[in-house]
Amino acid sequence: MRTRYFSARVTTFAACVALGASLAACTSTNGDPSPFPSVTASSPDLTPSRTPTPSVGPAVAQAEAAILEAYRGYWAAKVVSYADPTKEQDPNLARFADDTALADAQSTIFTLRSNGISIPGQPGLSPVVSEIQLGASATAKITDCVDATNWQPIYTATGKSAAAPGQPMRVITESTAFVAEGRWLIRTSLVHRDQTC
């Protein structure tokens, strides 16, 4: 078994709205419930590496393409599900995500539905596979700069903003992926709200 490690240079990213289970814990200053907290906890340094990127072999290139397909599919399913949380979740959510990423997205759908909130529009994504390990226990890390400028939560009944004030529009998001039943799935997705991009 041959395992290859690949580290790509991490570029500037924006990952603002990878909504998780923390949605229910927030309130805005006007008294309306808002599921988007301000998080100020420190996160690991994501400064881009100055190390040159090694050449990529065909197996790594093929894996990266499959990882990014799963990541984009995961996000597309979240966007559809969050745009109208009164409907059943997009079936592609379970196709592209598992474990914590799937549970967090499902929790967010429930929270949005319970609070009469939807998130119309589209986020801007710039994902890069920043680490990859092939072999029997294949894993990968995806770093993204999610731009939520055109993807903001609203109270569905009124159209008023449900976003907590002062949130950055572009933040770093780190996700992990793994292989299950011969395909890549997103396992976790963590928003670093204190790290803009």
PAZAPA-4460 file (N, C-alpha, C; in steps of 0.05 Angstrom, whole numbers, plus 32768, in hexadecimal, padded with zeros to 4 digits):
% residues 197
    n_x    n_y    n_z   ca_x   ca_y   ca_z    c_x    c_y    c_z   seq   type   mol
   8011   7FE9   8000   8000   8000   8000   8012   8019   8000     1      M     A
   800D   8029   7FED   801D   8041   7FEB   800C   8059   7FF2     2      R     A
   8015   8069   8004   8006   8080   800C   8015   8099   8004     3      T     A
   8006   80AB   7FF8   8013   80C4   7FEF   8007   80DB   7FFE     4      R     A
   8017   80ED   8006   800E   8106   8012   8012   811C   7FFF     5      Y     A
   7FFF   812D   7FFD   8001   8144   7FEB   7FF9   815D   7FFA     6      F     A
   8009   8171   7FFA   8002   818A   8006   8002   819F   7FF0     7      S     A
   7FEC   81AC   7FEC   7FEA   81C1   7FD9   7FEB   81DC   7FE7     8      A     A
   7FF5   81F0   7FD9   7FF6   820A   7FE5   7FDA   8215   7FE9     9      R     A
   7FD5   821C   8002   7FBA   8226   8008   7FB8   8243   8001    10      V     A
   7FA5   824A   7FEF   7FA2   8266   7FE7   7F8D   8273   7FF8    11      T     A
   7F87   828C   7FF3   7F74   829B   8002   7F58   8290   7FFD    12      T     A
   7F49   828D   8013   7F2F   8280   8010   7F1A   8291   801E    13      F     A
   7F00   828C   8018   7EEA   829A   8025   7ED4   8285   802C    14      A     A
   7ED0   8281   8045   7EBC   826D   804C   7EAA   8278   8062    15      A     A
   7E95   8285   805C   7E85   8294   8070   7E6E   8284   807C    16      C     A
   7E61   8274   806D   7E48   826A   8078   7E47   824C   8077    17      V     A
   7E59   823E   8083   7E56   8221   8085   7E47   821D   809F    18      A     A
   7E2D   821F   809D   7E1C   8220   80B5   7E1C   8204   80C3    19      L     A
   7E1F   8205   80DD   7E1F   81EC   80EC   7E09   81EC   8100    20      G     A
   7E0B   81DA   8113   7DF7   81D7   8127   7DF5   81EF   813A    21      A     A
   7E09   8201   8139   7E09   8218   814A   7DF4   822D   8142    22      S     A
   7DE5   8228   812D   7DD2   823C   8123   7DBD   8243   8138    23      L     A
   7DB4   8231   8148   7D9E   8236   815A   7DA6   8247   8172    24      A     A
   7DBF   824A   8177   7DC9   8257   818F   7DCB   8275   818D    25      A     A
   7DC4   8282   8177   7DCA   829E   8173   7DB1   82AF   8174    26      C     A
   7DB5   82C9   817B   7DA0   82DD   8179   7DAC   82F6   816E    27      T     A
   7D9C   8305   815F   7DA6   831F   8155   7DA0   8335   8169    28      S     A
   7DAA   834D   8164   7DA7   8363   8177   7D8A   836E   8178    29      T     A
   7D79   8369   8164   7D5E   8373   8165   7D4B   8360   8172    30      N     A
   7D54   834A   817D   7D43   8337   818C   7D39   8320   817B    31      G     A
   7D3C   8322   8160   7D34   830C   814F   7D48   82F6   8151    32      D     A
   7D40   82DC   8152   7D53   82C7   8153   7D64   82C6   813A    33      P     A
   7D7D   82C4   813C   7D8F   82C2   8125   7DA2   82AB   812A    34      S     A
   7DA3   8298   8117   7DB4   8280   811B   7DD1   8283   8113    35      P     A
   7DDB   829C   8111   7DF6   829F   8107   7E07   82AD   811C    36      F     A
   7E15   829E   812D   7E25   82AA   8143   7E3E   82B7   8139    37      P     A
   7E48   82C9   8149   7E63   82D4   8145   7E76   82C2   8154    38      S     A
   7E89   82B6   8147   7E9C   82A4   8153   7EB7   82B2   8153    39      V     A
   7EC4   82B4   816B   7EDD   82C2   816C   7EF3   82AF   8176    40      T     A
   7EEE   8296   8179   7F02   8283   8183   7F19   8282   816F    41      A     A
   7F31   827F   8179   7F48   827D   8167   7F48   8262   8159    42      S     A
   7F52   8262   8141   7F54   824A   8130   7F70   8247   8128    43      S     A
   7F77   822F   811E   7F92   822B   8115   7F9A   823D   80FE    44      P     A
   7FB3   8244   80FD   7FBD   8256   80E8   7FBB   8249   80CD    45      D     A
   7FAE   8257   80BA   7FAA   824C   809F   7FBA   825C   808B    46      L     A
   7FD0   8268   8093   7FE0   8278   8081   7FEB   8266   806B    47      T     A
   7FE9   826F   8052   7FF2   825E   803C   800F   8256   803F    48      P     A
   8015   823E   8038   8030   8233   803A   8041   823F   8023    49      S     A
   805B   8243   8029   806D   824C   8014   807C   8235   8007    50      R     A
   8075   821D   800F   8082   8205   8004   8078   8201   7FE7    51      T     A
   808A   81FC   7FD4   8082   81F6   7FB9   8070   81DE   7FB8    52      P     A
   805C   81DF   7FA6   804A   81C8   7FA3   8058   81B2   7F92    53      T     A
   8059   819A   7F9C   8065   8185   7F8C   8054   817E   7F74    54      P     A
   8060   8171   7F61   8051   8169   7F49   803D   8154   7F52    55      S     A
   8026   8153   7F45   8010   8142   7F4D   800E   812B   7F39    56      V     A
   800E   8113   7F44   800B   80FB   7F34   7FEE   80F7   7F2B    57      G     A
   7FE9   80E5   7F18   7FCD   80E1   7F0F   7FBA   80D7   7F24    58      P     A
   7FC3   80C7   7F37   7FB1   80BD   7F4C   7FA8   80D3   7F5E    59      A     A
   7FBB   80E5   7F65   7FB4   80FC   7F76   7FA2   810F   7F67    60      V     A
   7FA8   8115   7F4D   7F97   8127   7F3D   7F7A   811C   7F3B    61      A     A
   7F78   8102   7F37   7F5D   80F5   7F35   7F4E   80F7   7F4F    62      Q     A
   7F5D   80F2   7F65   7F50   80F4   7F80   7F48   8111   7F86    63      A     A
   7F59   8124   7F7F   7F52   8140   7F84   7F38   8148   7F75    64      E     A
   7F36   813F   7F5C   7F1E   8145   7F4D   7F05   8139   7F5A    65      A     A
   7F07   8121   7F63   7EF0   8113   7F71   7EEA   8121   7F8B    66      A     A
   7EFE   812A   7F9A   7EFA   8138   7FB3   7EEB   8152   7FAF    67      I     A
   7EF4   8161   7F9B   7EE7   817B   7F95   7ECB   8177   7F8B    68      L     A
   7EC6   8162   7F7C   7EAB   815C   7F73   7E99   8156   7F8B    69      E     A
   7EA3   8147   7F9E   7E93   8141   7FB6   7E8E   815B   7FC6    70      A     A
   7EA3   816B   7FC8   7EA1   8184   7FD8   7E8C   8197   7FCB    71      Y     A
   7E8E   819B   7FB1   7E7B   81AC   7FA3   7E5F   81A1   7FA4    72      R     A
   7E5D   8186   7FA2   7E42   817A   7FA4   7E36   817E   7FBF    73      G     A
   7E47   817B   7FD4   7E3E   8180   7FEF   7E33   819C   7FF2    74      Y     A
   7E42   81B0   7FE8   7E3A   81CB   7FEA   7E21   81D1   7FDA    75      W     A
   7E1F   81C6   7FC2   7E07   81CA   7FB1   7DEE   81BF   7FBF    76      A     A
   7DF1   81A8   7FCC   7DDA   819C   7FDB   7DD3   81AE   7FF3    77      A     A
   7DE7   81B9   8000   7DE1   81CB   8017   7DD2   81E4   800D    78      K     A
   7DDB   81EF   7FF7   7DCF   8207   7FED   7DB2   8202   7FE6    79      V     A
   7DAC   81EC   7FD9   7D90   81E5   7FD2   7D80   81E1   7FEB    80      V     A
   7D8B   81D2   7FFE   7D7C   81CC   8017   7D77   81E5   8028    81      S     A
   7D8B   81F7   8029   7D89   820F   803A   7D77   8224   802D    82      Y     A
   7D74   8223   8013   7D63   8237   8005   7D46   8233   800C    83      A     A
   7D3E   821A   8011   7D22   8214   8019   7D22   81FD   802D    84      D     A
   7D29   8203   8046   7D2B   81EE   805A   7D10   81E1   8062    85      P     A
   7CFA   81EC   8057   7CE0   81DF   805D   7CDD   81C5   804C    86      T     A
   7CED   81C2   8038   7CEC   81AA   8027   7CFF   8195   8032    87      K     A
   7CFD   817D   8028   7D10   8168   8030   7D2C   8170   8027    88      E     A
   7D40   8167   8035   7D5C   816E   802D   7D62   8163   8011    89      Q     A
   7D73   8171   8003   7D7C   8168   7FE9   7D88   814C   7FEC    90      D     A
   7D80   8138   7FDD   7D8B   811D   7FE0   7DA9   811B   7FDA    91      P     A
   7DB3   812F   7FCC   7DD0   812E   7FC7   7DE1   8135   7FE0    92      N     A
   7DD4   813F   7FF4   7DE3   8145   800D   7DEE   812B   8018    93      L     A
   7DDE   8116   8019   7DE8   80FC   8024   7DFA   80EE   800F    94      A     A
   7DF8   80F6   7FF6   7E09   80EA   7FE1   7E26   80F4   7FE4    95      R     A
   7E29   810E   7FEC   7E44   811A   7FED   7E4F   811E   8009    96      F     A
   7E3F   811A   801E   7E48   811F   8039   7E41   8108   804B    97      A     A
   7E50   8106   8061   7E4B   80F1   8075   7E55   80FC   8090    98      D     A
   7E50   80EE   80A5   7E5C   80F4   80BF   7E53   8110   80C8    99      D     A
   7E66   811F   80D2   7E60   8139   80DE   7E56   814D   80C9   100      T     A
   7E61   814D   80B1   7E58   8160   809C   7E3A   815C   8096   101      A     A
   7E32   8143   8093   7E15   813D   808E   7E04   8145   80A6   102      L     A
   7E0C   813D   80BD   7DFD   8143   80D6   7DFA   8161   80DA   103      A     A
   7E10   8170   80D6   7E0F   818D   80D9   7DFC   819A   80C5   104      D     A
   7DFD   8191   80AC   7DEC   819C   8097   7DCE   8196   809E   105      A     A
   7DC9   817E   80A6   7DAD   8176   80AD   7DA4   8186   80C6   106      Q     A
   7DB5   818B   80D9   7DAE   819B   80F0   7DA8   81B8   80E8   107      S     A
   7DB8   81C2   80D5   7DB3   81DD   80CC   7D98   81DF   80BD   108      T     A
   7D92   81CC   80AD   7D78   81CC   809F   7D61   81CC   80B4   109      I     A
   7D63   81BC   80C8   7D4F   81BC   80DD   7D4D   81D7   80EB   110      F     A
   7D64   81E2   80F2   7D64   81FC   8100   7D58   8212   80EE   111      T     A
   7D60   8213   80D5   7D55   8226   80C3   7D36   8223   80C1   112      L     A
   7D2D   820B   80BE   7D10   8205   80BC   7D02   820E   80D6   113      R     A
   7D0D   8208   80EC   7D01   820E   8106   7CFF   822D   810B   114      S     A
   7D12   823C   8100   7D13   8259   8104   7D07   8269   80ED   115      N     A
   7CFC   825B   80D9   7CF1   826A   80C2   7D05   8279   80B2   116      G     A
   7D1D   826D   80B0   7D33   827A   80A2   7D3A   826A   8089   117      I     A
   7D42   8278   8074   7D4D   826B   805C   7D65   827A   8053   118      S     A
   7D75   826D   8042   7D8D   827A   8038   7D8D   8279   8019   119      I     A
   7D82   828D   800C   7D81   828D   7FEF   7D9C   8296   7FE3   120      P     A
   7D9F   8292   7FCA   7DB8   829A   7FBC   7DCC   8284   7FBA   121      G     A
   7DE5   828C   7FB5   7DFB   827A   7FB1   7E14   8284   7FBF   122      Q     A
   7E22   8273   7FCD   7E3C   827C   7FD8   7E52   8279   7FC2   123      P     A
   7E67   8288   7FC5   7E7E   8285   7FB4   7E92   8272   7FC1   124      G     A
   7E9B   825E   7FB2   7EAD   824A   7FBC   7EC7   824B   7FAD   125      L     A
   7EDD   8245   7FBB   7EF8   8244   7FAF   7F08   822D   7FBB   126      S     A
   7EFD   8215   7FBA   7F0A   81FF   7FC8   7F24   81F5   7FBC   127      P     A
   7F36   81ED   7FCE   7F50   81E2   7FC6   7F55   81C9   7FD7   128      V     A
   7F5D   81B3   7FCB   7F65   819C   7FDB   7F80   81A2   7FE7   129      V     A
   7F81   81A7   8001   7F9A   81B0   800D   7FAB   8199   8019   130      S     A
   7F9F   8182   801D   7FAD   816B   8026   7F9F   8152   801B   131      E     A
   7FAE   813E   8014   7FA1   8125   800B   7FB3   810E   8013   132      I     A
   7FA6   80F8   801B   7FB4   80DF   8022   7FA5   80C9   8013   133      Q     A
   7FB2   80BC   8001   7FA6   80A6   7FF3   7FAD   808B   8000   134      L     A
   7F9F   8077   7FFA   7FA5   805D   8006   7F8C   8051   8012   135      G     A
   7F8F   803D   8023   7F79   802F   802F   7F67   8041   8040   136      A     A
   7F72   8055   804D   7F62   8068   805D   7F65   8084   8051   137      S     A
   7F5C   8087   8039   7F60   80A0   802A   7F51   80B7   8038   138      A     A
   7F5E   80CD   803B   7F52   80E5   8047   7F5C   80FE   8038   139      T     A
   7F4E   8114   803C   7F56   812D   802F   7F4C   8144   8040   140      A     A
   7F58   815B   803B   7F50   8174   8048   7F4B   8188   8032   141      K     A
   7F35   8196   8033   7F2D   81AA   8020   7F2C   81C5   802E   142      I     A
   7F3A   81D9   8024   7F3A   81F3   802F   7F2B   8205   801B   143      T     A
   7F19   8216   8025   7F09   8226   8014   7F06   8242   801F   144      D     A
   7F00   8255   800E   7EF9   8270   8016   7EDC   8273   800C   145      C     A
   7ECA   8271   801E   7EAD   8272   8017   7EA5   8290   8019   146      V     A
   7E9A   8299   8003   7E90   82B5   8001   7E72   82B4   8003   147      D     A
   7E67   82BE   8019   7E4A   82BD   801D   7E3C   82D8   8017   148      A     A
   7E4A   82E9   8008   7E3E   8303   8001   7E22   8300   7FF4   149      T     A
   7E1F   82EC   7FE3   7E05   82E8   7FD5   7DF7   82CF   7FE0   150      N     A
   7DFC   82C9   7FF9   7DF0   82B1   8006   7DEC   82B8   8023   151      W     A
   7DD6   82C7   8029   7DD1   82D1   8043   7DB6   82C6   804E   152      Q     A
   7DB5   82C0   8068   7D9C   82B6   8074   7D88   82CC   8077   153      P     A
   7D6F   82C5   8071   7D58   82D8   8074   7D42   82CA   8083   154      I     A
   7D31   82DA   8090   7D18   82CF   809B   7D05   82CC   8083   155      Y     A
   7CFD   82B4   807D   7CEE   82AE   8065   7CD4   82BE   8063   156      T     A
   7CC6   82C2   8079   7CAC   82D0   8079   7CAF   82ED   8072   157      A     A
   7CC5   82FA   807B   7CC8   8317   8078   7CDD   831F   8064   158      T     A
   7CF0   830D   805E   7D06   8314   804D   7D1C   8324   805B   159      G     A
   7D19   8329   8075   7D2D   8338   8084   7D45   8326   808B   160      K     A
   7D5B   8333   808D   7D74   8325   8093   7D72   8316   80AE   161      S     A
   7D7D   82FD   80AE   7D7F   82ED   80C6   7D9C   82EA   80CE   162      A     A
   7DAE   82F8   80C1   7DCA   82F5   80C7   7DD2   8305   80DF   163      A     A
   7DE3   82FB   80F0   7DED   8309   8107   7DFE   8320   80FC   164      A     A
   7DFD   8337   8109   7E0C   834E   8100   7E2A   834A   8103   165      P     A
   7E39   8356   80F1   7E56   8355   80F3   7E64   833C   80E9   166      G     A
   7E55   832B   80DC   7E61   8312   80D2   7E71   8318   80B8   167      Q     A
   7E89   830D   80B5   7E98   8310   809C   7E8A   8301   8086   168      P     A
   7E8C   830C   806E   7E80   82FF   8057   7E91   82E9   804B   169      M     A
   7EAB   82EA   8050   7EBD   82D6   8045   7ECE   82CB   805B   170      R     A
   7ECD   82B0   805F   7EDC   82A3   8074   7EE8   8289   806A   171      V     A
   7EFD   8280   8079   7F0A   8267   8073   7EF8   8250   807D   172      I     A
   7EF6   823B   806D   7EE9   8222   8075   7EFB   820B   806F   173      T     A
   7EFE   81FA   8083   7F0E   81E1   807F   7EFB   81C9   8081   174      E     A
   7EFD   81B8   806D   7EED   81A0   806D   7EFF   8188   806A   175      S     A
   7EF6   8171   8072   7F04   8158   806E   7EF3   8145   805E   176      T     A
   7F01   8133   8050   7EF3   811F   803F   7F00   8104   8043   177      A     A
   7EF1   80EF   803D   7EFB   80D4   8040   7EED   80C3   802A   178      F     A
   7EF7   80AB   8026   7EEC   8099   8012   7EDB   8084   8021   179      V     A
   7EC2   8081   8017   7EB0   806D   8021   7EA2   8060   8008   180      A     A
   7EA2   8046   8007   7E96   8037   7FF1   7EA0   8041   7FD6   181      E     A
   7EBA   8047   7FD4   7EC6   804F   7FBB   7EC2   806B   7FB2   182      G     A
   7EB7   807D   7FC3   7EB4   8098   7FBB   7EBB   80AB   7FD2   183      R     A
   7EC2   80C3   7FCB   7ECA   80D8   7FDE   7EB1   80E4   7FEA   184      W     A
   7EB1   80E8   8004   7E9B   80F6   8012   7EA7   810B   8025   185      L     A
   7E98   8120   8029   7EA0   8135   803C   7E99   812C   8058   186      I     A
   7EAD   812C   806A   7EA9   8122   8085   7EA3   8139   8099   187      R     A
   7EB3   814E   8097   7EB0   8165   80A9   7EB2   817F   8099   188      T     A
   7EA7   8194   80A4   7EAA   81AF   8098   7EA9   81C3   80AE   189      S     A
   7EBF   81D1   80B2   7EC2   81E4   80C8   7EC7   8200   80BD   190      L     A
   7EB6   8213   80C6   7EB9   822F   80BE   7ECB   823D   80D3   191      V     A
   7EE0   824B   80CA   7EF0   825B   80DB   7EE7   8278   80D8   192      H     A
   7ED2   8280   80E7   7EC6   829A   80E5   7ED9   82B1   80EC   193      R     A
   7EEF   82AA   80FB   7F02   82BF   8102   7F18   82C2   80ED   194      D     A
   7F17   82B3   80D8   7F2B   82B4   80C3   7F1E   82BB   80A8   195      Q     A
   7F20   82D4   80A1   7F14   82DD   8088   7F28   82D9   8071   196      T     A
   7F1D   82DA   8059   7F2F   82D6   8042   7F26   82E7   802B   197      C     A
***
